[in-house]
Structures are given as structure tokens and as C-alpha cells.
Amino acid sequence: MDLKEAQEKLIFTVRYDIDDADYIVLREPTMAEAREFSTDGAENVQALEKIFPSCIIEHSFTDGGVKATNKDVAKVLMNSGTLFSDIIEAWMNAITLKKTKSKKSEMLQK
């Protein structure tokens, strides 16, 4: 398998529609990023805030007519505690669900 194809197939992504026109696509955290997580919810929020900009792989936002940077998009989204919480919850739930489905599929194929 070509590495580009592997990246697209094996790295889970989640699209979050903010409204009818605006969205972001997030990739799953890498193993190095996941090591930052703990059993402490507050620490996990801080870890997610830290990695959030680098996990955005696509978005619909512009800044003065030019595509906005991931860092700027993340900053705006994190300014809304409610929206950021919703995004994080949907992101983590979708990744967990995709991984579970993928593992079940592998088990069925064996």
C-alpha cells in the first residue's frame, strides 16, 4: 500500500459541521499526543487544547478573504467553551466508534 493511501485509510478523521456552511475536519491524535492524556479530566482538556490546532486537517474559515490558519481557527473555536466542548466530545466519540467498528471488521474477516 502506498504511504499516502495508508495515511488516508489508517488515520481516522472526523468532520464537525459548525453550521450549514462552516466545518472543521480533525484527525485522530498521534500516539505521542495521546500520551499527554490522563485520568484527570482537567488535564485532558488542557492536553486537547494543546494539540487541537495541529489536529485540524481541513476547515472552511477565512481571514480577510484568505484561508485562516489552523491556529487562528482553533483560537476562535476555543473562545466558545460550549462549542469547543461539543467539538471535543463529538471528535473523541467518533474516533472511538470508528476504532471499535474497525476492530470488529478485522475480527469478522479472520
C-alpha positions in Angstrom: 0.0 0.0 0.0 1.3 3.4 -0.9 2.0 5.6 2.2 -0.3 8.4 1.0 -3.1 5.8 0.7 -2.2 4.3 4.1 -2.4 7.8 5.7 -5.8 8.3 4.2 -7.1 4.8 5.1 -5.5 4.3 8.5 -5.6 7.7 10.2 -9.2 8.3 11.4 -10.7 11.7 10.7 -13.9 13.4 11.9 -15.8 16.2 10.2 -17.7 18.5 12.6 -20.3 20.8 10.9 -20.5 24.0 12.9 -23.4 25.3 10.8 -24.7 24.9 7.2 -21.6 26.4 5.7 -18.7 26.1 8.2 -16.9 23.0 9.3 -13.6 21.5 10.5 -12.1 18.1 9.9 -9.9 16.7 12.7 -7.5 13.8 12.6 -7.1 11.4 15.5 -4.3 12.2 18.0 -1.0 10.5 17.4 0.4 8.2 20.0 2.8 10.9 21.2 -0.1 13.3 21.6 -2.3 10.6 23.3 0.4 10.1 25.9 -0.5 13.5 27.2 -3.9 12.2 28.3 -4.5 11.0 31.9 -7.4 10.0 34.1 -7.8 13.6 35.2 -10.4 15.4 33.1 -9.0 18.8 33.7 -5.6 17.7 32.5 -7.2 16.1 29.4 -8.9 19.3 28.5 -5.5 21.1 28.7 -3.9 18.4 26.6 -6.7 18.6 24.0 -6.3 22.4 23.8 -2.6 22.0 23.2 -3.0 19.5 20.3 -6.2 20.8 18.8 -4.7 23.2 16.2 -2.4 20.5 14.9 -5.2 18.0 14.6 -7.2 20.3 12.3 -6.6 19.0 8.8 -9.3 20.9 6.9 -11.6 23.8 7.6 -13.9 26.3 5.9 -12.7 29.5 7.7 -11.1 32.6 6.1 -9.5 35.7 7.5 -9.9 38.7 5.3 -10.6 36.5 2.3 -7.6 34.3 2.8 -7.7 30.8 4.2 -7.3 31.1 8.0 -4.5 29.3 9.8 -5.3 26.3 11.9 -4.0 28.1 15.0 -6.4 31.1 14.4 -9.3 28.8 13.8 -8.6 26.8 16.9 -8.3 30.1 18.9 -11.7 31.3 17.8 -13.4 27.9 18.4 -11.8 27.6 21.9 -13.2 31.0 22.8 -16.6 29.4 23.0 -16.5 26.9 25.9 -19.8 25.3 24.8 -18.8 24.9 21.2 -15.3 23.7 22.0 -16.7 21.1 24.4 -19.2 19.9 21.8 -16.5 19.6 19.2 -14.2 17.7 21.6 -17.0 15.3 22.6 -18.0 14.6 19.0 -14.4 14.2 18.0 -13.5 11.7 20.7 -16.7 9.8 20.4 -16.5 9.4 16.7 -12.8 8.3 16.8 -13.7 5.7 19.5 -16.6 4.5 17.5 -14.6 4.2 14.2 -11.8 2.3 16.0 -14.4 -0.1 17.5 -16.0 -0.7 14.1 -12.6 -1.2 12.5 -11.6 -3.8 15.1 -14.9 -5.6 14.7 -14.5 -5.7 11.0 -11.0 -7.1 11.4 -12.3 -9.8 13.7 -15.0 -10.8 11.3 -12.5 -11.1 8.4 -10.4 -13.6 10.4 
